[in-house]
Amino acid sequence: MSTADVNRFYCVDLDRTILNTRRASGVIIELCRAYDEQLAETIEREVVEYSYFGASYSVHDAIVRYASSEVADNIERQFIEAARTQSLKLPGADELISWLDELDDAQWGILTYGSLNNQLMKVKALGLETRPVLVTQEPHKGTLIKGWYDKSSSGFGLPKEYSSVRAKEVILIDDRAQSFEGLPESAARGYWVTQEAVDVMDAIPVPPGVVAVHDLTDVIRSEIDR
């Protein structure tokens, strides 16, 4: 896609926003069990531990570490195939994606924190590999977005992963309160999707301009009402 000017660009989180991460982890754990019970138990224990603290956990990298890259690649292929026969999206995800795709004055992409291989595996499992995807190592996505802001043009110059699009406004949709830290109040907004929120991480205030909503259908309604 060539460089374009749009009014809005929506950055949509992956885990616990679009993706039912708990269900996806369960599918992968069962696939691991077919290879080795100990591998499955180890992955399952670490998923629980990381989830409790709201930390990002790379199942793909863990399988490489405890088994091999060959096993990880095989499980990834099986996971993507299994995901085609069952819904791994959270309520409202399909509706939001369809709504975003139909907008004339806006574009959107996935903005996800974590391991590149692990996150791209999940994107493929959801059938979203044709959408723009940016995998970041910055947990405070608001700070990342702030770095795109160009005061001279009062707009955002988005990175190459988003085809270097220039946008007047960026809207971040995420399940983590901490993700919004650093979000520039004057030119960006956010939706904190709370249906899968982890209490230990989310007992912190969100910046002004960030609206708490239950699920993604609330995002659509709020945007239509603006």
Buried (B, 14 or more C-beta within 10 A) or exposed (E): EEEEEBEBBBBBBBBBBBBBBEBBBBBBBBBBBEBEEEBBEBBBEBBEEBBEEBEBBBBBBBBBEBBEEEBBBBBBEBBBEBBEEEEBBBEBBEBBBEBBEEBEEBBBBBBBBBBBBBBBBBBBBBBBEEBBBBBBEBBBBBBBBBEBBEEEEEBBBBBEBBBEBBBBBBBBBBBBBBBBBBBBEEBBBBBBBBBBBBEEBBEEEBBEBBEBBEBBBBBBEEBEEE
